[in-house]
Amino acid sequence: MSSRSTSPEKRPGFFRQLRSLVTFTKDVYPWLPWVLIAIIVVVTALGVLVGFFIPPAAIWSIILWGVTGLMFGFLAAMITLTRLSTTAMYKKIDGMPGAAGHVLSTALGRKWSASDTPVGVNPKTQDAVYRVVGRGGVVIVGEGSRGRLTRLIADEKMKAQRVATGVPINVFYIGHGAEDVPIAKLASTIKSLPTKIDRGTMGAVIKRIDSVSQSVTSLPIPKGIDPMKARAPRPR
Protein backbone atom coordinates (compact mmCIF):
# COMPACT_ATOMS: atom_id res chain seq x y z
CA MET A 1 0.00 0.00 0.00
CA SER A 2 1.63 3.23 -1.14
CA SER A 3 1.42 6.30 1.05
CA ARG A 4 0.94 9.75 -0.39
CA SER A 5 3.36 12.46 0.50
CA THR A 6 1.84 15.30 2.51
CA SER A 7 4.88 17.56 2.32
CA PRO A 8 4.28 20.91 0.62
CA GLU A 9 5.43 21.36 -2.96
CA LYS A 10 8.98 22.65 -3.10
CA ARG A 11 9.23 26.12 -4.62
CA PRO A 12 11.98 27.03 -7.07
CA GLY A 13 15.07 28.46 -5.42
CA PHE A 14 16.21 32.06 -5.69
CA PHE A 15 18.79 31.47 -8.42
CA ARG A 16 16.39 29.35 -10.46
CA GLN A 17 13.75 32.09 -10.29
CA LEU A 18 16.36 34.68 -11.18
CA ARG A 19 17.52 32.71 -14.21
CA SER A 20 13.92 32.22 -15.38
CA LEU A 21 13.20 35.92 -14.97
CA VAL A 22 16.33 36.90 -16.92
CA THR A 23 15.51 34.42 -19.72
CA PHE A 24 11.93 35.68 -19.93
CA THR A 25 12.96 39.35 -20.07
CA LYS A 26 15.88 38.73 -22.43
CA ASP A 27 13.45 37.56 -25.13
CA VAL A 28 12.20 41.16 -25.36
CA TYR A 29 15.39 42.99 -24.35
CA PRO A 30 18.44 41.04 -25.67
CA TRP A 31 20.79 43.62 -24.13
CA LEU A 32 19.51 42.92 -20.62
CA PRO A 33 22.54 40.94 -19.27
CA TRP A 34 24.97 43.70 -20.30
CA VAL A 35 22.87 46.36 -18.58
CA LEU A 36 22.68 44.35 -15.35
CA ILE A 37 26.45 43.74 -15.38
CA ALA A 38 27.12 47.42 -16.10
CA ILE A 39 24.94 48.51 -13.18
CA ILE A 40 26.75 46.20 -10.75
CA VAL A 41 30.21 47.21 -12.01
CA VAL A 42 29.49 50.95 -11.98
CA VAL A 43 27.93 51.01 -8.51
CA THR A 44 30.74 48.83 -7.12
CA ALA A 45 33.33 51.17 -8.65
CA LEU A 46 31.58 54.14 -7.04
CA GLY A 47 31.84 52.38 -3.71
CA VAL A 48 35.59 51.87 -4.19
CA LEU A 49 36.03 55.55 -5.10
CA VAL A 50 34.19 56.58 -1.96
CA GLY A 51 36.63 54.43 0.00
CA PHE A 52 39.54 56.28 -1.60
CA PHE A 53 38.26 59.78 -0.88
CA ILE A 54 36.86 59.32 2.61
CA PRO A 55 39.65 59.39 5.20
CA PRO A 56 41.30 57.34 6.40
CA ALA A 57 42.08 55.91 2.94
CA ALA A 58 43.14 52.52 4.32
CA ILE A 59 42.87 49.22 2.46
CA TRP A 60 40.18 47.95 4.85
CA SER A 61 38.09 51.08 4.19
CA ILE A 62 38.38 50.64 0.42
CA ILE A 63 37.37 46.97 0.68
CA LEU A 64 34.44 47.79 2.97
CA TRP A 65 33.13 50.49 0.64
CA GLY A 66 33.68 48.21 -2.34
CA VAL A 67 31.58 45.44 -0.77
CA THR A 68 28.90 48.00 0.12
CA GLY A 69 28.89 49.24 -3.47
CA LEU A 70 28.59 45.63 -4.70
CA MET A 71 25.52 45.04 -2.53
CA PHE A 72 23.86 48.27 -3.68
CA GLY A 73 24.78 47.43 -7.29
CA PHE A 74 23.13 44.02 -6.99
CA LEU A 75 20.03 45.61 -5.47
CA ALA A 76 19.85 48.21 -8.26
CA ALA A 77 20.24 45.45 -10.85
CA MET A 78 17.36 43.47 -9.27
CA ILE A 79 15.09 46.52 -9.27
CA THR A 80 15.95 47.19 -12.94
CA LEU A 81 15.31 43.54 -13.82
CA THR A 82 11.92 43.53 -12.09
CA ARG A 83 10.77 46.70 -13.87
CA LEU A 84 11.98 45.52 -17.27
CA SER A 85 10.38 42.11 -16.78
CA THR A 86 7.03 43.78 -16.08
CA THR A 87 7.36 45.83 -19.28
CA ALA A 88 8.37 42.69 -21.19
CA MET A 89 5.29 40.85 -19.91
CA TYR A 90 2.98 43.58 -21.16
CA LYS A 91 4.67 43.59 -24.56
CA LYS A 92 4.34 39.82 -24.87
CA ILE A 93 0.65 39.61 -23.96
CA ASP A 94 -0.42 42.76 -25.81
CA GLY A 95 -3.10 41.79 -28.32
CA MET A 96 -3.51 38.23 -27.01
CA PRO A 97 -6.96 36.91 -26.02
CA GLY A 98 -7.21 36.85 -22.25
CA ALA A 99 -4.54 39.49 -21.65
CA ALA A 100 -7.00 41.83 -19.94
CA GLY A 101 -8.18 39.06 -17.63
CA HIS A 102 -4.60 38.24 -16.69
CA VAL A 103 -3.87 41.85 -15.72
CA LEU A 104 -7.17 42.42 -13.92
CA SER A 105 -6.79 39.30 -11.78
CA THR A 106 -3.18 39.97 -10.73
CA ALA A 107 -2.46 43.69 -10.63
CA LEU A 108 -5.39 45.57 -9.05
CA GLY A 109 -4.93 44.90 -5.34
CA ARG A 110 -7.47 44.45 -2.56
CA LYS A 111 -9.63 47.46 -3.34
CA TRP A 112 -10.90 45.80 -6.51
CA SER A 113 -12.56 42.47 -7.23
CA ALA A 114 -11.93 40.94 -10.65
CA SER A 115 -11.49 37.59 -12.36
CA ASP A 116 -9.49 36.33 -15.34
CA THR A 117 -12.75 34.86 -16.68
CA PRO A 118 -14.76 37.15 -19.00
CA VAL A 119 -18.40 37.88 -18.17
CA GLY A 120 -19.25 38.15 -21.86
CA VAL A 121 -17.56 36.60 -24.87
CA ASN A 122 -17.99 36.12 -28.59
CA PRO A 123 -16.77 32.54 -29.27
CA LYS A 124 -16.15 33.21 -32.95
CA THR A 125 -14.04 36.35 -32.68
CA GLN A 126 -12.80 35.91 -29.07
CA ASP A 127 -13.88 39.45 -28.28
CA ALA A 128 -14.49 39.55 -24.54
CA VAL A 129 -15.85 41.74 -21.78
CA TYR A 130 -14.52 41.74 -18.21
CA ARG A 131 -16.09 43.26 -15.13
CA VAL A 132 -14.33 44.80 -12.13
CA VAL A 133 -16.01 46.03 -8.95
CA GLY A 134 -14.21 48.18 -6.42
CA ARG A 135 -14.23 51.30 -4.31
CA GLY A 136 -14.32 53.32 -7.53
CA GLY A 137 -17.54 51.65 -8.69
CA VAL A 138 -18.07 49.21 -11.55
CA VAL A 139 -15.59 49.00 -14.43
CA ILE A 140 -16.38 47.20 -17.68
CA VAL A 141 -13.37 46.34 -19.85
CA GLY A 142 -13.73 45.46 -23.51
CA GLU A 143 -11.04 43.39 -25.25
CA GLY A 144 -11.32 43.22 -29.02
CA SER A 145 -13.00 45.23 -31.78
CA ARG A 146 -15.11 48.17 -30.59
CA GLY A 147 -17.77 47.48 -33.20
CA ARG A 148 -18.18 43.84 -32.24
CA LEU A 149 -18.09 44.66 -28.52
CA THR A 150 -21.01 47.11 -28.65
CA ARG A 151 -23.70 44.59 -27.75
CA LEU A 152 -21.62 42.76 -25.13
CA ILE A 153 -20.73 46.04 -23.43
CA ALA A 154 -24.34 47.23 -23.51
CA ASP A 155 -25.63 43.99 -21.98
CA GLU A 156 -23.10 44.07 -19.14
CA LYS A 157 -23.72 47.76 -18.49
CA MET A 158 -27.47 47.12 -18.31
CA LYS A 159 -26.94 44.37 -15.71
CA ALA A 160 -24.83 46.68 -13.57
CA GLN A 161 -27.30 49.58 -13.81
CA ARG A 162 -30.19 47.31 -12.84
CA VAL A 163 -28.66 46.08 -9.57
CA ALA A 164 -26.23 48.91 -8.70
CA THR A 165 -28.29 52.06 -8.90
CA GLY A 166 -26.24 55.17 -8.19
CA VAL A 167 -22.90 53.37 -8.48
CA PRO A 168 -20.53 54.84 -11.12
CA ILE A 169 -19.98 52.64 -14.18
CA ASN A 170 -16.85 53.17 -16.28
CA VAL A 171 -16.15 51.51 -19.62
CA PHE A 172 -12.63 51.02 -20.99
CA TYR A 173 -11.50 49.48 -24.25
CA ILE A 174 -8.13 47.80 -24.60
CA GLY A 175 -6.13 49.08 -27.57
CA HIS A 176 -3.82 51.76 -28.88
CA GLY A 177 -6.30 54.26 -30.25
CA ALA A 178 -6.80 57.81 -28.98
CA GLU A 179 -9.67 56.75 -26.69
CA ASP A 180 -8.32 53.29 -25.84
CA VAL A 181 -6.33 52.13 -22.83
CA PRO A 182 -3.08 50.23 -23.53
CA ILE A 183 -2.85 46.90 -21.71
CA ALA A 184 0.23 48.18 -19.83
CA LYS A 185 -1.81 51.06 -18.35
CA LEU A 186 -5.02 49.17 -17.63
CA ALA A 187 -4.35 48.46 -13.95
CA SER A 188 -3.05 51.96 -13.18
CA THR A 189 -6.01 53.57 -15.00
CA ILE A 190 -8.52 51.61 -12.93
CA LYS A 191 -6.70 52.16 -9.64
CA SER A 192 -6.61 55.92 -10.30
CA LEU A 193 -10.41 56.15 -10.27
CA PRO A 194 -11.64 58.14 -7.25
CA THR A 195 -13.28 56.30 -4.35
CA LYS A 196 -17.06 56.45 -4.68
CA ILE A 197 -18.45 53.63 -2.51
CA ASP A 198 -17.57 52.05 0.84
CA ARG A 199 -16.59 48.41 1.44
CA GLY A 200 -20.08 47.39 2.49
CA THR A 201 -21.65 48.76 -0.70
CA MET A 202 -18.88 47.18 -2.75
CA GLY A 203 -19.63 43.73 -1.30
CA ALA A 204 -23.37 44.15 -1.91
CA VAL A 205 -22.79 45.23 -5.52
CA ILE A 206 -20.58 42.20 -6.18
CA LYS A 207 -23.23 39.80 -4.87
CA ARG A 208 -26.03 41.47 -6.83
CA ILE A 209 -24.16 41.55 -10.12
CA ASP A 210 -22.96 37.97 -9.72
CA SER A 211 -26.54 36.86 -9.13
CA VAL A 212 -27.69 38.19 -12.51
CA SER A 213 -24.58 37.22 -14.47
CA GLN A 214 -24.35 34.10 -16.54
CA SER A 215 -21.24 31.93 -16.54
CA VAL A 216 -19.25 31.91 -19.76
CA THR A 217 -16.40 29.84 -21.08
CA SER A 218 -13.04 31.28 -20.05
CA LEU A 219 -10.58 32.37 -22.67
CA PRO A 220 -7.00 31.04 -22.72
CA ILE A 221 -4.80 33.17 -20.49
CA PRO A 222 -1.30 33.97 -21.80
CA LYS A 223 1.26 31.78 -20.05
CA GLY A 224 4.63 32.83 -18.76
CA ILE A 225 6.31 34.40 -15.78
CA ASP A 226 4.26 36.89 -13.83
CA PRO A 227 6.69 39.55 -12.59
CA MET A 228 4.16 40.50 -9.91
CA LYS A 229 4.77 37.14 -8.23
CA ALA A 230 8.37 36.51 -9.22
CA ARG A 231 10.08 39.44 -7.60
CA ALA A 232 13.71 38.83 -6.73
CA PRO A 233 14.20 39.11 -2.95
CA ARG A 234 16.35 41.98 -1.71
CA PRO A 235 19.74 41.07 -0.27
CA ARG A 236 19.90 41.31 3.49
C-alpha positions in Angstrom: 0.0 0.0 0.0 1.6 3.2 -1.1 1.4 6.3 1.0 0.9 9.7 -0.4 3.4 12.5 0.5 1.8 15.3 2.5 4.9 17.6 2.3 4.3 20.9 0.6 5.4 21.4 -3.0 9.0 22.7 -3.1 9.2 26.1 -4.6 12.0 27.0 -7.1 15.1 28.5 -5.4 16.2 32.1 -5.7 18.8 31.5 -8.4 16.4 29.4 -10.5 13.7 32.1 -10.3 16.4 34.7 -11.2 17.5 32.7 -14.2 13.9 32.2 -15.4 13.2 35.9 -15.0 16.3 36.9 -16.9 15.5 34.4 -19.7 11.9 35.7 -19.9 13.0 39.4 -20.1 15.9 38.7 -22.4 13.5 37.6 -25.1 12.2 41.2 -25.4 15.4 43.0 -24.4 18.4 41.0 -25.7 20.8 43.6 -24.1 19.5 42.9 -20.6 22.5 40.9 -19.3 25.0 43.7 -20.3 22.9 46.4 -18.6 22.7 44.4 -15.4 26.5 43.7 -15.4 27.1 47.4 -16.1 24.9 48.5 -13.2 26.7 46.2 -10.7 30.2 47.2 -12.0 29.5 51.0 -12.0 27.9 51.0 -8.5 30.7 48.8 -7.1 33.3 51.2 -8.6 31.6 54.1 -7.0 31.8 52.4 -3.7 35.6 51.9 -4.2 36.0 55.5 -5.1 34.2 56.6 -2.0 36.6 54.4 0.0 39.5 56.3 -1.6 38.3 59.8 -0.9 36.9 59.3 2.6 39.7 59.4 5.2 41.3 57.3 6.4 42.1 55.9 2.9 43.1 52.5 4.3 42.9 49.2 2.5 40.2 48.0 4.8 38.1 51.1 4.2 38.4 50.6 0.4 37.4 47.0 0.7 34.4 47.8 3.0 33.1 50.5 0.6 33.7 48.2 -2.3 31.6 45.4 -0.8 28.9 48.0 0.1 28.9 49.2 -3.5 28.6 45.6 -4.7 25.5 45.0 -2.5 23.9 48.3 -3.7 24.8 47.4 -7.3 23.1 44.0 -7.0 20.0 45.6 -5.5 19.9 48.2 -8.3 20.2 45.5 -10.9 17.4 43.5 -9.3 15.1 46.5 -9.3 15.9 47.2 -12.9 15.3 43.5 -13.8 11.9 43.5 -12.1 10.8 46.7 -13.9 12.0 45.5 -17.3 10.4 42.1 -16.8 7.0 43.8 -16.1 7.4 45.8 -19.3 8.4 42.7 -21.2 5.3 40.9 -19.9 3.0 43.6 -21.2 4.7 43.6 -24.6 4.3 39.8 -24.9 0.7 39.6 -24.0 -0.4 42.8 -25.8 -3.1 41.8 -28.3 -3.5 38.2 -27.0 -7.0 36.9 -26.0 -7.2 36.8 -22.2 -4.5 39.5 -21.6 -7.0 41.8 -19.9 -8.2 39.1 -17.6 -4.6 38.2 -16.7 -3.9 41.9 -15.7 -7.2 42.4 -13.9 -6.8 39.3 -11.8 -3.2 40.0 -10.7 -2.5 43.7 -10.6 -5.4 45.6 -9.0 -4.9 44.9 -5.3 -7.5 44.4 -2.6 -9.6 47.5 -3.3 -10.9 45.8 -6.5 -12.6 42.5 -7.2 -11.9 40.9 -10.6 -11.5 37.6 -12.4 -9.5 36.3 -15.3 -12.7 34.9 -16.7 -14.8 37.2 -19.0 -18.4 37.9 -18.2 -19.3 38.1 -21.9 -17.6 36.6 -24.9 -18.0 36.1 -28.6 -16.8 32.5 -29.3 -16.1 33.2 -33.0 -14.0 36.4 -32.7 -12.8 35.9 -29.1 -13.9 39.5 -28.3 -14.5 39.5 -24.5 -15.9 41.7 -21.8 -14.5 41.7 -18.2 -16.1 43.3 -15.1 -14.3 44.8 -12.1 -16.0 46.0 -9.0 -14.2 48.2 -6.4 -14.2 51.3 -4.3 -14.3 53.3 -7.5 -17.5 51.6 -8.7 -18.1 49.2 -11.6 -15.6 49.0 -14.4 -16.4 47.2 -17.7 -13.4 46.3 -19.9 -13.7 45.5 -23.5 -11.0 43.4 -25.2 -11.3 43.2 -29.0 -13.0 45.2 -31.8 -15.1 48.2 -30.6 -17.8 47.5 -33.2 -18.2 43.8 -32.2 -18.1 44.7 -28.5 -21.0 47.1 -28.6 -23.7 44.6 -27.7 -21.6 42.8 -25.1 -20.7 46.0 -23.4 -24.3 47.2 -23.5 -25.6 44.0 -22.0 -23.1 44.1 -19.1 -23.7 47.8 -18.5 -27.5 47.1 -18.3 -26.9 44.4 -15.7 -24.8 46.7 -13.6 -27.3 49.6 -13.8 -30.2 47.3 -12.8 -28.7 46.1 -9.6 -26.2 48.9 -8.7 -28.3 52.1 -8.9 -26.2 55.2 -8.2 -22.9 53.4 -8.5 -20.5 54.8 -11.1 -20.0 52.6 -14.2 -16.8 53.2 -16.3 -16.2 51.5 -19.6 -12.6 51.0 -21.0 -11.5 49.5 -24.3 -8.1 47.8 -24.6 -6.1 49.1 -27.6 -3.8 51.8 -28.9 -6.3 54.3 -30.2 -6.8 57.8 -29.0 -9.7 56.7 -26.7 -8.3 53.3 -25.8 -6.3 52.1 -22.8 -3.1 50.2 -23.5 -2.8 46.9 -21.7 0.2 48.2 -19.8 -1.8 51.1 -18.3 -5.0 49.2 -17.6 -4.3 48.5 -13.9 -3.0 52.0 -13.2 -6.0 53.6 -15.0 -8.5 51.6 -12.9 -6.7 52.2 -9.6 -6.6 55.9 -10.3 -10.4 56.2 -10.3 -11.6 58.1 -7.3 -13.3 56.3 -4.4 -17.1 56.5 -4.7 -18.5 53.6 -2.5 -17.6 52.1 0.8 -16.6 48.4 1.4 -20.1 47.4 2.5 -21.6 48.8 -0.7 -18.9 47.2 -2.7 -19.6 43.7 -1.3 -23.4 44.1 -1.9 -22.8 45.2 -5.5 -20.6 42.2 -6.2 -23.2 39.8 -4.9 -26.0 41.5 -6.8 -24.2 41.6 -10.1 -23.0 38.0 -9.7 -26.5 36.9 -9.1 -27.7 38.2 -12.5 -24.6 37.2 -14.5 -24.3 34.1 -16.5 -21.2 31.9 -16.5 -19.3 31.9 -19.8 -16.4 29.8 -21.1 -13.0 31.3 -20.1 -10.6 32.4 -22.7 -7.0 31.0 -22.7 -4.8 33.2 -20.5 -1.3 34.0 -21.8 1.3 31.8 -20.1 4.6 32.8 -18.8 6.3 34.4 -15.8 4.3 36.9 -13.8 6.7 39.5 -12.6 4.2 40.5 -9.9 4.8 37.1 -8.2 8.4 36.5 -9.2 10.1 39.4 -7.6 13.7 38.8 -6.7 14.2 39.1 -3.0 16.3 42.0 -1.7 19.7 41.1 -0.3 19.9 41.3 3.5 
